[in-house]
Amino acid sequence: KRIVEKTAEANGTTATFELDPYSNPVTYNNPELTGRVLPSLRKVAGDANVKEIPLITGSEDFAYFAQAVPSFFFMVGVTPQATDVTTAPANHSPLFYLDEKAIPIATPAMTQIVVDYLK
């Protein structure tokens, strides 16, 4: 909100920032559950391949589940290794490219999470 208002002000005009009331809420990872799940992901993918990203205002319909029960949302990196993830097309772009070598990590990762959680 501040960025929108101040950028407009700096350019001699006004602007308002509003979130669409029909959009998904921000996805929230429960901190305690996150702490329990990260070691499972590291077992499967290795320490160097598990990264916590800074907070972003991304939304996903999964956020509705996270409002009801403690939740953890993670992504399996499918950006080709030679591509800068900060400039790669997002998954809803027609230019998105999925490196299929990353897919086989998803099932073992989810399985490890479940096995460790149920212990």
GULUMLUM-617279 format. One record per residue (C-alpha): residue in one letter; x negated, z negated, y negated; residue number from 1. Coordinates in steps of 0.1 Angstrom, whole numbers. Layout:
% GULUMLUM-617279
PT   resn      c1      c3      c2   resi
PT      A       X       Z       Y    NUM
...
This chain:
% GULUMLUM-617279
PT   resn      c1      c3      c2   resi
PT      K       0       0       0      1
PT      R     -28     -10     -24      2
PT      I     -48      22     -17      3
PT      V     -17      44     -24      4
PT      E      -8      26     -56      5
PT      K     -43      23     -70      6
PT      T     -52      59     -61      7
PT      A     -21      71     -79      8
PT      E     -28      48    -109      9
PT      A     -64      61    -111     10
PT      N     -49      96    -114     11
PT      G     -24      87    -141     12
PT      T       7      86    -120     13
PT      T      26      62     -96     14
PT      A      33      62     -59     15
PT      T      49      40     -34     16
PT      F      41      34       2     17
PT      E      68      28      28     18
PT      L      67      28      66     19
PT      D      94      48      83     20
PT      P     119      22      97     21
PT      Y     124      44     128     22
PT      S      87      45     138     23
PT      N      72      24     165     24
PT      P      58     -10     156     25
PT      V      20     -15     156     26
PT      T       7     -20     191     27
PT      Y      -7     -56     195     28
PT      N     -31     -67     222     29
PT      N     -26    -104     231     30
PT      P     -61    -120     225     31
PT      E     -60    -143     255     32
PT      L     -50    -115     278     33
PT      T     -76     -92     263     34
PT      G    -102    -118     271     35
PT      R     -91    -118     307     36
PT      V     -89     -81     311     37
PT      L    -122     -69     295     38
PT      P    -144     -83     323     39
PT      S    -123     -63     348     40
PT      L    -129     -31     328     41
PT      R    -166     -38     325     42
PT      K    -168     -42     363     43
PT      V    -155      -7     368     44
PT      A    -169      12     338     45
PT      G    -200      -8     329     46
PT      D    -207     -29     298     47
PT      A    -219       2     278     48
PT      N    -187      21     284     49
PT      V    -162      -6     274     50
PT      K    -158      -8     236     51
PT      E    -134     -28     215     52
PT      I    -124      -7     186     53
PT      P    -116     -21     151     54
PT      L     -80     -28     143     55
PT      I     -60       2     134     56
PT      T     -24       7     125     57
PT      G     -18      29     155     58
PT      S      17      27     171     59
PT      E      29      35     205     60
PT      D      62      28     222     61
PT      F      43       4     244     62
PT      A      44     -19     214     63
PT      Y      80     -28     222     64
PT      F      68     -43     255     65
PT      A      40     -62     237     66
PT      Q      66     -78     215     67
PT      A      84     -92     246     68
PT      V      55    -103     268     69
PT      P      17    -108     264     70
PT      S       3     -73     267     71
PT      F     -30     -53     267     72
PT      F     -31     -16     259     73
PT      F     -63       3     266     74
PT      M     -74      39     265     75
PT      V     -96      58     290     76
PT      G    -120      78     269     77
PT      V    -115     115     277     78
PT      T    -134     130     248     79
PT      P    -163     152     260     80
PT      Q    -196     133     257     81
PT      A    -211     158     233     82
PT      T    -182     155     209     83
PT      D    -180     130     181     84
PT      V    -149     109     188     85
PT      T    -144     103     151     86
PT      T    -139     140     145     87
PT      A    -124     151     178     88
PT      P     -88     164     177     89
PT      A     -63     137     186     90
PT      N     -42     138     217     91
PT      H     -12     152     200     92
PT      S     -32     181     185     93
PT      P     -30     216     200     94
PT      L     -68     215     197     95
PT      F     -71     184     219     96
PT      Y     -95     188     248     97
PT      L     -95     164     278     98
PT      D    -128     160     297     99
PT      E    -114     156     332    100
PT      K    -145     138     344    101
PT      A    -131     107     327    102
PT      I     -99     107     347    103
PT      P    -111      91     379    104
PT      I    -120      59     361    105
PT      A     -84      52     351    106
PT      T     -70      43     386    107
PT      P    -100      20     396    108
PT      A     -98       4     361    109
PT      M     -61      -4     364    110
PT      T     -65     -15     400    111
PT      Q     -94     -39     391    112
PT      I     -73     -54     363    113
PT      V     -44     -61     386    114
PT      V     -66     -75     414    115
PT      D     -85     -98     390    116
PT      Y     -53    -108     372    117
PT      L     -35    -118     404    118
PT      K     -65    -140     415    119
